[in-house]
């Protein structure tokens, strides 16, 4: 691309670093911003830099949060002994939107994936095992997507905690194999949490 302005070129280059955004889309977005009142660009840049500088992860569940303990973990009306294991915030949002789950979450931050070089040590697994060891959790629900990485991660965690006094279950497979949770509709996802099955049953089938 041949730019008539260095400033425009810089902005396009930065925007095109985002996933799924090519140079042409980046140019379209930047030109759109140029047509808007300058406050809009100011709000956008402030929102992004504020996010980067101030966002935290909850000390208990590792979900993205503005506070040390997130709103879900600090809600006394939620059942702290029932914990749903998910990959990231998108899964928390998907499950919350079903309004079928009143326990807490544990956000792993990804799935074990040797191809991508992600091992158990790169995920929030140790703190989860610790919570189980301490007896804080009565039931653990595995709600990772049913891909090979999801299954491997579930099984790895299960092996770490099977000797402890904790019930393990997995969301019912209304979610088809390979589906990511965030794409499941609310009714299907809600039903799959309510109708969860013992984890042992899922690894035998
Ligand atoms: Zn939390």
Boltz pocket constraint, residues with backbone or C-beta under 6 A from the ligand:
constraints:
  - pocket:
      binder: B
      contacts: [[A, 58], [A, 59], [A, 60], [A, 61], [A, 62], [A, 63], [A, 69], [A, 70], [A, 71], [A, 72], [A, 73], [A, 74], [A, 105]]
      max_distance: 6.0
